[in-house]
Amino acid sequence: MARLHRVSLYSSILISIYLLALFGVLPIPLIDAGIAQEVLPVIPWWLLVSFGSYSLWSLGWGVFRFRDCPEAYHELLQEINEAKNDLRSRAITVD
């Protein structure tokens, strides 16, 4: 089974269970019905905020661990200068 099919299957099962619990068709054991009706509507927002927090943390961690590459920096500057010189030789003003 492809990964997309697996994710789609699991997502549809979880969404179905969530909707059944939200509309009261499927009772939740060990939780009072009043508390369940207060908590269930905010679960999608909680998941959205959690995903956003994880994404920001992951992005920040990637920036924190980003390694400098001085060789690539100098190579890029050399290519920029070559491009500028080529444009100047064609009578195009640069800078």
N, CA, C and O atoms as a printed pandas DataFrame, in Angstrom:
     atom_number atom_name residue_name chain_id  residue_number  x_coord  y_coord  z_coord
0              1         N          MET        A               1    0.853   -1.169    0.000
1              2        CA          MET        A               1    0.000    0.000    0.000
2              3         C          MET        A               1    0.898    1.232    0.000
3              4         O          MET        A               1    1.840    1.333    0.786
4              5         N          ALA        A               2    0.594    2.145   -0.879
5              6        CA          ALA        A               2    1.397    3.358   -0.983
6              7         C          ALA        A               2    1.195    4.226    0.248
7              8         O          ALA        A               2    0.195    4.116    0.957
8              9         N          ARG        A               3    2.153    5.073    0.476
9             10        CA          ARG        A               3    2.106    5.930    1.659
10            11         C          ARG        A               3    0.885    6.852    1.638
11            12         O          ARG        A               3    0.262    7.082    2.675
12            13         N          LEU        A               4    0.548    7.372    0.477
13            14        CA          LEU        A               4   -0.619    8.241    0.352
14            15         C          LEU        A               4   -1.896    7.496    0.728
15            16         O          LEU        A               4   -2.765    8.042    1.408
16            17         N          HIS        A               5   -2.002    6.250    0.281
17            18        CA          HIS        A               5   -3.186    5.461    0.607
18            19         C          HIS        A               5   -3.281    5.196    2.111
19            20         O          HIS        A               5   -4.360    5.256    2.701
20            21         N          ARG        A               6   -2.134    4.904    2.714
21            22        CA          ARG        A               6   -2.118    4.656    4.155
22            23         C          ARG        A               6   -2.533    5.890    4.941
23            24         O          ARG        A               6   -3.354    5.813    5.855
24            25         N          VAL        A               7   -1.954    7.029    4.575
25            26        CA          VAL        A               7   -2.281    8.280    5.263
26            27         C          VAL        A               7   -3.752    8.624    5.058
27            28         O          VAL        A               7   -4.425    9.049    5.997
28            29         N          SER        A               8   -4.252    8.444    3.845
29            30        CA          SER        A               8   -5.667    8.717    3.574
30            31         C          SER        A               8   -6.575    7.794    4.375
31            32         O          SER        A               8   -7.585    8.238    4.921
32            33         N          LEU        A               9   -6.227    6.527    4.448
33            34        CA          LEU        A               9   -7.034    5.567    5.196
34            35         C          LEU        A               9   -7.059    5.912    6.682
35            36         O          LEU        A               9   -8.129    5.972    7.288
36            37         N          TYR        A              10   -5.896    6.136    7.268
37            38        CA          TYR        A              10   -5.830    6.455    8.698
38            39         C          TYR        A              10   -6.516    7.787    9.004
39            40         O          TYR        A              10   -7.199    7.923   10.019
40            41         N          SER        A              11   -6.329    8.767    8.118
41            42        CA          SER        A              11   -6.966   10.066    8.337
42            43         C          SER        A              11   -8.485    9.955    8.279
43            44         O          SER        A              11   -9.189   10.535    9.106
44            45         N          SER        A              12   -8.980    9.216    7.313
45            46        CA          SER        A              12  -10.434    9.082    7.203
46            47         C          SER        A              12  -11.015    8.317    8.389
47            48         O          SER        A              12  -12.114    8.632    8.844
48            49         N          ILE        A              13  -10.304    7.328    8.889
49            50        CA          ILE        A              13  -10.771    6.591   10.067
50            51         C          ILE        A              13  -10.798    7.508   11.288
51            52         O          ILE        A              13  -11.782    7.530   12.027
52            53         N          LEU        A              14   -9.723    8.264   11.502
53            54        CA          LEU        A              14   -9.670    9.161   12.657
54            55         C          LEU        A              14  -10.704   10.279   12.555
55            56         O          LEU        A              14  -11.320   10.648   13.555
56            57         N          ILE        A              15  -10.894   10.814   11.366
57            58        CA          ILE        A              15  -11.900   11.871   11.194
58            59         C          ILE        A              15  -13.298   11.318   11.428
59            60         O          ILE        A              15  -14.142   11.988   12.022
60            61         N          SER        A              16  -13.547   10.087   10.960
61            62        CA          SER        A              16  -14.864    9.466   11.183
62            63         C          SER        A              16  -15.125    9.257   12.665
63            64         O          SER        A              16  -16.216    9.554   13.152
64            65         N          ILE        A              17  -14.136    8.749   13.383
65            66        CA          ILE        A              17  -14.290    8.529   14.827
66            67         C          ILE        A              17  -14.496    9.864   15.534
67            68         O          ILE        A              17  -15.328    9.970   16.435
68            69         N          TYR        A              18  -13.747   10.874   15.130
69            70        CA          TYR        A              18  -13.893   12.194   15.747
70            71         C          TYR        A              18  -15.297   12.750   15.523
71            72         O          TYR        A              18  -15.931   13.237   16.460
72            73         N          LEU        A              19  -15.783   12.678   14.284
73            74        CA          LEU        A              19  -17.110   13.208   13.995
74            75         C          LEU        A              19  -18.206   12.429   14.725
75            76         O          LEU        A              19  -19.179   13.016   15.199
76            77         N          LEU        A              20  -18.047   11.120   14.812
77            78        CA          LEU        A              20  -19.029   10.321   15.558
78            79         C          LEU        A              20  -19.035   10.715   17.033
79            80         O          LEU        A              20  -20.097   10.794   17.650
80            81         N          ALA        A              21  -17.867   10.961   17.593
81            82        CA          ALA        A              21  -17.801   11.378   18.995
82            83         C          ALA        A              21  -18.315   12.802   19.161
83            84         O          ALA        A              21  -18.956   13.113   20.165
84            85         N          LEU        A              22  -18.046   13.663   18.202
85            86        CA          LEU        A              22  -18.488   15.059   18.283
86            87         C          LEU        A              22  -20.010   15.172   18.252
87            88         O          LEU        A              22  -20.592   15.968   18.989
88            89         N          PHE        A              23  -20.640   14.388   17.412
89            90        CA          PHE        A              23  -22.100   14.449   17.299
90            91         C          PHE        A              23  -22.818   13.535   18.292
91            92         O          PHE        A              23  -24.044   13.437   18.268
92            93         N          GLY        A              24  -22.075   12.880   19.147
93            94        CA          GLY        A              24  -22.667   12.094   20.219
94            95         C          GLY        A              24  -23.118   10.702   19.828
95            96         O          GLY        A              24  -23.781   10.032   20.620
96            97         N          VAL        A              25  -22.786   10.252   18.648
97            98        CA          VAL        A              25  -23.169    8.902   18.220
98            99         C          VAL        A              25  -22.292    7.861   18.919
99           100         O          VAL        A              25  -22.766    6.792   19.303
100          101         N          LEU        A              26  -21.025    8.188   19.077
101          102        CA          LEU        A              26  -20.071    7.286   19.714
102          103         C          LEU        A              26  -19.723    7.834   21.095
103          104         O          LEU        A              26  -19.069    8.871   21.200
104          105         N          PRO        A              27  -20.154    7.148   22.159
105          106        CA          PRO        A              27  -19.829    7.666   23.495
106          107         C          PRO        A              27  -18.350    7.460   23.832
107          108         O          PRO        A              27  -17.725    6.486   23.412
108          109         N          ILE        A              28  -17.818    8.400   24.594
109          110        CA          ILE        A              28  -16.419    8.316   25.009
110          111         C          ILE        A              28  -16.393    7.771   26.434
111          112         O          ILE        A              28  -16.953    8.384   27.343
112          113         N          PRO        A              29  -15.748    6.627   26.632
113          114        CA          PRO        A              29  -15.725    6.052   27.983
114          115         C          PRO        A              29  -14.829    6.856   28.920
115          116         O          PRO        A              29  -13.849    7.468   28.496
116          117         N          LEU        A              30  -15.185    6.841   30.191
117          118        CA          LEU        A              30  -14.424    7.468   31.276
118          119         C          LEU        A              30  -14.421    8.992   31.230
119          120         O          LEU        A              30  -13.694    9.624   31.997
120          121         N          ILE        A              31  -15.217    9.595   30.352
121          122        CA          ILE        A              31  -15.308   11.053   30.286
122          123         C          ILE        A              31  -16.781   11.427   30.322
123          124         O          ILE        A              31  -17.602   10.845   29.612
124          125         N          ASP        A              32  -17.102   12.401   31.155
125          126        CA          ASP        A              32  -18.473   12.891   31.249
126          127         C          ASP        A              32  -18.903   13.506   29.918
127          128         O          ASP        A              32  -18.089   14.123   29.232
128          129         N          ALA        A              33  -20.162   13.346   29.550
129          130        CA          ALA        A              33  -20.654   13.842   28.264
130          131         C          ALA        A              33  -20.541   15.361   28.167
131          132         O          ALA        A              33  -20.263   15.883   27.087
132          133         N          GLY        A              34  -20.746   16.075   29.256
133          134        CA          GLY        A              34  -20.629   17.534   29.239
134          135         C          GLY        A              34  -19.209   17.988   28.966
135          136         O          GLY        A              34  -18.977   18.918   28.194
136          137         N          ILE        A              35  -18.265   17.321   29.606
137          138        CA          ILE        A              35  -16.855   17.670   29.385
138          139         C          ILE        A              35  -16.448   17.336   27.953
139          140         O          ILE        A              35  -15.708   18.086   27.317
140          141         N          ALA        A              36  -16.938   16.201   27.453
141          142        CA          ALA        A              36  -16.619   15.811   26.076
142          143         C          ALA        A              36  -17.164   16.846   25.088
143          144         O          ALA        A              36  -16.498   17.162   24.103
144          145         N          GLN        A              37  -18.357   17.373   25.336
145          146        CA          GLN        A              37  -18.933   18.372   24.442
146          147         C          GLN        A              37  -18.201   19.706   24.523
147          148         O          GLN        A              37  -18.282   20.503   23.588
148          149         N          GLU        A              38  -17.496   19.967   25.608
149          150        CA          GLU        A              38  -16.688   21.187   25.709
150          151         C          GLU        A              38  -15.317   21.013   25.052
151          152         O          GLU        A              38  -14.785   21.955   24.466
152          153         N          VAL        A              39  -14.753   19.824   25.148
153          154        CA          VAL        A              39  -13.394   19.589   24.679
154          155         C          VAL        A              39  -13.340   19.229   23.191
155          156         O          VAL        A              39  -12.451   19.696   22.479
156          157         N          LEU        A              40  -14.267   18.417   22.720
157          158        CA          LEU        A              40  -14.203   17.929   21.340
158          159         C          LEU        A              40  -14.212   19.025   20.272
159          160         O          LEU        A              40  -13.487   18.891   19.286
160          161         N          PRO        A              41  -14.991   20.098   20.414
161          162        CA          PRO        A              41  -14.964   21.117   19.351
162          163         C          PRO        A              41  -13.630   21.849   19.206
163          164         O          PRO        A              41  -13.348   22.380   18.132
164          165         N          VAL        A              42  -12.811   21.893   20.241
165          166        CA          VAL        A              42  -11.551   22.635   20.147
166          167         C          VAL        A              42  -10.369   21.755   19.755
167          168         O          VAL        A              42   -9.259   22.264   19.601
168          169         N          ILE        A              43  -10.572   20.473   19.592
169          170        CA          ILE        A              43   -9.463   19.575   19.228
170          171         C          ILE        A              43   -8.853   19.944   17.869
171          172         O          ILE        A              43   -7.626   19.949   17.764
172          173         N          PRO        A              44   -9.634   20.255   16.818
173          174        CA          PRO        A              44   -8.983   20.650   15.550
174          175         C          PRO        A              44   -8.103   21.892   15.687
175          176         O          PRO        A              44   -7.029   21.957   15.089
176          177         N          TRP        A              45   -8.546   22.874   16.467
177          178        CA          TRP        A              45   -7.725   24.074   16.676
178          179         C          TRP        A              45   -6.459   23.731   17.444
179          180         O          TRP        A              45   -5.384   24.255   17.151
180          181         N          TRP        A              46   -6.588   22.851   18.426
181          182        CA          TRP        A              46   -5.424   22.432   19.192
182          183         C          TRP        A              46   -4.419   21.728   18.287
183          184         O          TRP        A              46   -3.214   21.957   18.400
184          185         N          LEU        A              47   -4.907   20.871   17.388
185          186        CA          LEU        A              47   -4.018   20.190   16.446
186          187         C          LEU        A              47   -3.346   21.182   15.500
187          188         O          LEU        A              47   -2.165   21.038   15.181
188          189         N          LEU        A              48   -4.095   22.187   15.052
189          190        CA          LEU        A              48   -3.532   23.199   14.165
190          191         C          LEU        A              48   -2.439   24.004   14.862
191          192         O          LEU        A              48   -1.383   24.253   14.280
192          193         N          VAL        A              49   -2.685   24.406   16.090
193          194        CA          VAL        A              49   -1.688   25.160   16.852
194          195         C          VAL        A              49   -0.467   24.289   17.142
195          196         O          VAL        A              49    0.666   24.766   17.076
196          197         N          SER        A              50   -0.689   23.030   17.458
197          198        CA          SER        A              50    0.430   22.117   17.719
198          199         C          SER        A              50    1.275   21.929   16.468
199          200         O          SER        A              50    2.504   21.940   16.541
200          201         N          PHE        A              51    0.629   21.755   15.322
201          202        CA          PHE        A              51    1.366   21.601   14.074
202          203         C          PHE        A              51    2.161   22.866   13.753
203          204         O          PHE        A              51    3.308   22.780   13.314
204          205         N          GLY        A              52    1.563   24.037   13.968
205          206        CA          GLY        A              52    2.274   25.295   13.737
206          207         C          GLY        A              52    3.468   25.458   14.661
207          208         O          GLY        A              52    4.529   25.919   14.238
208          209         N          SER        A              53    3.297   25.079   15.922
209          210        CA          SER        A              53    4.407   25.164   16.874
210          211         C          SER        A              53    5.538   24.230   16.475
211          212         O          SER        A              53    6.710   24.606   16.519
212          213         N          TYR        A              54    5.184   23.016   16.087
213          214        CA          TYR        A              54    6.204   22.064   15.650
214          215         C          TYR        A              54    6.923   22.576   14.401
215          216         O          TYR        A              54    8.142   22.449   14.291
216          217         N          SER        A              55    6.176   23.150   13.467
217          218        CA          SER        A              55    6.787   23.665   12.242
218          219         C          SER        A              55    7.764   24.799   12.543
219          220         O          SER        A              55    8.868   24.835   11.999
220          221         N          LEU        A              56    7.354   25.722   13.410
221          222        CA          LEU        A              56    8.253   26.821   13.784
222          223         C          LEU        A              56    9.488   26.313   14.519
223          224         O          LEU        A              56   10.597   26.793   14.284
224          225         N          TRP        A              57    9.295   25.350   15.400
225          226        CA          TRP        A              57   10.437   24.790   16.117
226          227         C          TRP        A              57   11.386   24.104   15.146
227          228         O          TRP        A              57   12.603   24.266   15.240
228          229         N          SER        A              58   10.833   23.342   14.219
229          230        CA          SER        A              58   11.661   22.639   13.246
230          231         C          SER        A              58   12.435   23.613   12.372
231          232         O          SER        A              58   13.614   23.398   12.091
232          233         N          LEU        A              59   11.775   24.684   11.942
233          234        CA          LEU        A              59   12.439   25.703   11.139
234          235         C          LEU        A              59   13.534   26.403   11.940
235          236         O          LEU        A              59   14.634   26.612   11.428
236          237         N          GLY        A              60   13.250   26.765   13.178
237          238        CA          GLY        A              60   14.248   27.410   14.030
238          239         C          GLY        A              60   15.438   26.514   14.300
239          240         O          GLY        A              60   16.580   26.975   14.302
240          241         N          TRP        A              61   15.180   25.241   14.528
241          242        CA          TRP        A              61   16.271   24.298   14.781
242          243         C          TRP        A              61   17.138   24.146   13.537
243          244         O          TRP        A              61   18.360   24.040   13.637
244          245         N          GLY        A              62   16.508   24.136   12.365
245          246        CA          GLY        A              62   17.274   24.051   11.128
246          247         C          GLY        A              62   18.146   25.281   10.909
247          248         O          GLY        A              62   19.284   25.166   10.455
248          249         N          VAL        A              63   17.616   26.457   11.232
249          250        CA          VAL        A              63   18.410   27.690   11.116
250          251         C          VAL        A              63   19.535   27.693   12.135
251          252         O          VAL        A              63   20.644   28.132   11.832
252          253         N          PHE        A              64   19.264   27.209   13.338
253          254        CA          PHE        A              64   20.284   27.169   14.380
254          255         C          PHE        A              64   21.435   26.240   13.999
255          256         O          PHE        A              64   22.595   26.542   14.280
256          257         N          ARG        A              65   21.122   25.116   13.362
257          258        CA          ARG        A              65   22.144   24.133   13.022
258          259         C          ARG        A              65   22.745   24.352   11.638
259          260         O          ARG        A              65   23.571   23.559   11.187
260          261         N          PHE        A              66   22.329   25.436   10.953
261          262        CA          PHE        A              66   22.822   25.695    9.604
262          263         C          PHE        A              66   24.322   25.950    9.635
263          264         O          PHE        A              66   24.814   26.768   10.414
264          265         N          ARG        A              67   25.035   25.239    8.778
265          266        CA          ARG        A              67   26.490   25.391    8.743
266          267         C          ARG        A              67   26.890   26.405    7.683
267          268         O          ARG        A              67   26.295   26.462    6.607
268          269         N          ASP        A              68   27.892   27.195    7.993
269          270        CA          ASP        A              68   28.426   28.143    7.024
270          271         C          ASP        A              68   29.339   27.406    6.055
271          272         O          ASP        A              68   30.015   26.449    6.433
272          273         N          CYS        A              69   29.354   27.848    4.831
273          274        CA          CYS        A              69   30.209   27.258    3.805
274          275         C          CYS        A              69   31.025   28.380    3.163
275          276         O          CYS        A              69   30.603   28.958    2.161
276          277         N          PRO        A              70   32.192   28.691    3.734
277          278        CA          PRO        A              70   32.976   29.810    3.197
278          279         C          PRO        A              70   33.429   29.577    1.750
279          280         O          PRO        A              70   33.531   30.531    0.979
280          281         N          GLU        A              71   33.700   28.319    1.373
281          282        CA          GLU        A              71   34.123   28.045   -0.002
282          283         C          GLU        A              71   32.999   28.376   -0.980
283          284         O          GLU        A              71   33.238   28.978   -2.027
284          285         N          ALA        A              72   31.797   27.988   -0.642
285          286        CA          ALA        A              72   30.656   28.275   -1.508
286          287         C          ALA        A              72   30.394   29.772   -1.571
287          288         O          ALA        A              72   29.989   30.285   -2.615
288          289         N          TYR        A              73   30.616   30.473   -0.479
289          290        CA          TYR        A              73   30.433   31.933   -0.443
290          291         C          TYR        A              73   31.391   32.611   -1.412
291          292         O          TYR        A              73   30.983   33.467   -2.198
292          293         N          HIS        A              74   32.662   32.230   -1.357
293          294        CA          HIS        A              74   33.656   32.839   -2.232
294          295         C          HIS        A              74   33.403   32.453   -3.692
295          296         O          HIS        A              74   33.590   33.273   -4.591
296          297         N          GLU        A              75   32.986   31.234   -3.924
297          298        CA          GLU        A              75   32.674   30.801   -5.284
298          299         C          GLU        A              75   31.491   31.595   -5.848
299          300         O          GLU        A              75   31.504   31.997   -7.011
300          301         N          LEU        A              76   30.485   31.814   -5.023
301          302        CA          LEU        A              76   29.321   32.586   -5.452
302          303         C          LEU        A              76   29.704   34.035   -5.746
303          304         O          LEU        A              76   29.241   34.603   -6.736
304          305         N          LEU        A              77   30.542   34.641   -4.903
305          306        CA          LEU        A              77   31.004   36.009   -5.160
306          307         C          LEU        A              77   31.793   36.091   -6.461
307          308         O          LEU        A              77   31.662   37.062   -7.207
308          309         N          GLN        A              78   32.608   35.082   -6.738
309          310        CA          GLN        A              78   33.384   35.063   -7.977
310          311         C          GLN        A              78   32.447   34.971   -9.188
311          312         O          GLN        A              78   32.655   35.663  -10.185
312          313         N          GLU        A              79   31.428   34.128   -9.104
313          314        CA          GLU        A              79   30.474   34.013  -10.210
314          315         C          GLU        A              79   29.693   35.309  -10.407
315          316         O          GLU        A              79   29.399   35.679  -11.544
316          317         N          ILE        A              80   29.356   35.996   -9.335
317          318        CA          ILE        A              80   28.655   37.276   -9.440
318          319         C          ILE        A              80   29.544   38.308  -10.123
319          320         O          ILE        A              80   29.088   39.056  -10.989
320          321         N          ASN        A              81   30.800   38.344   -9.732
321          322        CA          ASN        A              81   31.729   39.289  -10.362
322          323         C          ASN        A              81   31.927   38.965  -11.843
323          324         O          ASN        A              81   32.007   39.878  -12.665
324          325         N          GLU        A              82   32.005   37.698  -12.190
325          326        CA          GLU        A              82   32.127   37.305  -13.595
326          327         C          GLU        A              82   30.896   37.739  -14.383
327          328         O          GLU        A              82   31.013   38.226  -15.507
328          329         N          ALA        A              83   29.724   37.562  -13.796
329          330        CA          ALA        A              83   28.489   37.972  -14.474
330          331         C          ALA        A              83   28.445   39.483  -14.644
331          332         O          ALA        A              83   28.036   39.971  -15.698
332          333         N          LYS        A              84   28.858   40.229  -13.632
333          334        CA          LYS        A              84   28.888   41.688  -13.736
334          335         C          LYS        A              84   29.867   42.131  -14.819
335          336         O          LYS        A              84   29.556   43.021  -15.610
336          337         N          ASN        A              85   31.052   41.513  -14.856
337          338        CA          ASN        A              85   32.042   41.876  -15.872
338          339         C          ASN        A              85   31.535   41.553  -17.270
339          340         O          ASN        A              85   31.785   42.305  -18.212
340          341         N          ASP        A              86   30.825   40.440  -17.407
341          342        CA          ASP        A              86   30.256   40.073  -18.700
342          343         C          ASP        A              86   29.208   41.092  -19.132
343          344         O          ASP        A              86   29.163   41.477  -20.301
344          345         N          LEU        A              87   28.370   41.530  -18.205
345          346        CA          LEU        A              87   27.354   42.534  -18.533
346          347         C          LEU        A              87   27.999   43.878  -18.870
347          348         O          LEU        A              87   27.534   44.579  -19.768
348          349         N          ARG        A              88   29.059   44.238  -18.159
349          350        CA          ARG        A              88   29.758   45.495  -18.435
350          351         C          ARG        A              88   30.399   45.447  -19.819
351          352         O          ARG        A              88   30.418   46.456  -20.524
352          353         N          SER        A              89   30.924   44.288  -20.218
353          354        CA          SER        A              89   31.530   44.169  -21.539
354          355         C          SER        A              89   30.487   44.298  -22.649
355          356         O          SER        A              89   30.836   44.579  -23.795
356          357         N          ARG        A              90   29.231   44.099  -22.322
357          358        CA          ARG        A              90   28.144   44.270  -23.290
358          359         C          ARG        A              90   27.487   45.651  -23.170
359          360         O          ARG        A              90   26.416   45.891  -23.729
360          361         N          ALA        A              91   28.142   46.546  -22.437
361          362        CA          ALA        A              91   27.697   47.938  -22.267
362          363         C          ALA        A              91   26.391   48.043  -21.486
363          364         O          ALA        A              91   25.561   48.908  -21.766
364          365         N          ILE        A              92   26.213   47.164  -20.512
365          366        CA          ILE        A              92   25.046   47.218  -19.616
366          367         C          ILE        A              92   25.562   47.679  -18.267
367          368         O          ILE        A              92   26.512   47.108  -17.731
368          369         N          THR        A              93   24.932   48.719  -17.714
369          370        CA          THR        A              93   25.392   49.244  -16.431
370          371         C          THR        A              93   24.902   48.342  -15.293
371          372         O          THR        A              93   23.742   47.931  -15.247
372          373         N          VAL        A              94   25.820   48.058  -14.391
373          374        CA          VAL        A              94   25.535   47.218  -13.241
374          375         C          VAL        A              94   25.964   47.993  -12.000
375          376         O          VAL        A              94   27.034   48.602  -12.010
376          377         N          ASP        A              95   25.198   47.992  -10.973
377          378        CA          ASP        A              95   25.433   48.705   -9.700
378          379         C          ASP        A              95   25.101   50.151   -9.863
379          380         O          ASP        A              95   25.228   50.924   -8.913
